[in-house]
Amino acid sequence: MSDTDRTGPPTGVATGVGSMPGRDPRTAAEVVAGEVELVALPELPDRGIGSDIIGRCAALLVGIPMDTSASGYRLATGTSMMARRARDMLAADLDAFEEIWETRGLKGDRPWVKVQVCGPFTLAASVEMANGHKALHDRGAWTDLVGSIAEGAANHAAELRRRLGADVIVQIDEPLIDRVIEGSITPLSRLDVIDPVPAATVVEHLDTLVDVVGGPVILHHCGRRFPWQVAAQTRLWGVSLDIDSIGVRRGSTADLDGFGELIDRGTVVALGAVPSTRPTPERHVEHVVDAVTALVDTIGISHDVFTEQMIITPTCGLAGADTDWARAALTLATAVAEALPQQ
């Protein structure tokens, strides 16, 4: 933790997962800062290349340039226009966030913020090397990416601490980590082979990232199978997942067991309990509270978890929502976080 750590990372509150609709960073920052206690730096992928989960890494990677390719993004040999655009957009996001932080008088009032960074394994499974292969195809390449994005995340958190006088929770977004472990990432061709990365190796490199960041790290996963085994063995401060992904496989208690094990270990859970797009029919506070309480009661754990180890979030990023629902979803998440301790 940094020297500015005053109260420890917050729990029993609400936050956003990361992405927001629209293209104006000031508007997005105003919404987030106005609706949740744990304010998260908004991401605005609607702005296009260089602003989505992968492209934003061009502004964060240390010593590894990125550019675009015909199919997405690739590792480059020098600075690109795309990378400059990504850095410019990130700088604009930070400027807007700092402005809102100061005009709302949050400095010293809310000493923690959250920032989101693409995780190294999803990044390696998404970007190409010069030969067209995914970086995950080459152990040396993806190992370098782990170190580079870890250093970049640490620098990013340090910049927020400097600007805001706040401590920072770093969320690493890993929607593809389950596929990396099982070896199902799509290769360049059918004759190509991308070997699975053993869970123990993933744990080792995630712990390295945690050490480099030097503060609380959350693993966010919105893929098909939550990596319970990995999460249970790392030094992660917390995990972030969709409530609907727990116990969805009929006849299996693996998700419930994995969730319960993390709680027993003291891991914080950022639980995606509020729909990320406008639901039909409308979802009220009591509906969401009932769903969260039912999950906790099914596992058989104390309701103290609501304040001691749980954060309430939308089920995923809000980029696919309209602005009205993005605001409403964060408002609802805060209302749920406030209501749960009364159960």
TAPEDA-V595560 format. One line per field, one symbol per residue. phi: phi as a letter, one per 30 degrees, with the letter a starting at -180 (. if undefined). psi: psi as a letter, one per 20 degrees, with the letter a starting at -180 (. if undefined). A space follows every 50 residues. Layout:
phi=???
psi=???
//
This chain:
phi=.ddddcbiedbibcacdldbdjbcddddddddddcbdcdcddcbdddjej cdeddddddcecibdbbcbdclbbdccadbdddddddddddddddddddd edddiddidbdbbbbcbddddddddccccddjddeddceddddddedddd dddddddddddddcibdbcccccbdcddddddicddddbdddbcddceed ddeedddddedddiadbcccbbddbddeddedcccddabbadeddcidde ibcedddddddddddjddcdcdccedbedbddccedddeddddddddddi cddeedccbbbcbddadcddcddddeddddddddddeddeddd
psi=qrijohiqqqrkaqrqhfqqraiohggghggghiiqgnppoqqmiiibpi irhghhhhihqojoqqarrhjdqqprirqrhgghgghghgghgggggggg gghikipignjprqqpppqhhhghihqqrhjiqqhihohhghghhghghg hggggghhgggghikqrpppppomijhhhghikjpprgrhiqpoqqoqhh gggghhhggggggkapppoppkbgopmggghiirkqhrqprphiiokiop jpjgggggghggghijpqooonippiqpqorqprghgggggghhgghhhl rqihhhhhjqpprrhaqjhirrhghgghghgggghghhhgii.
//
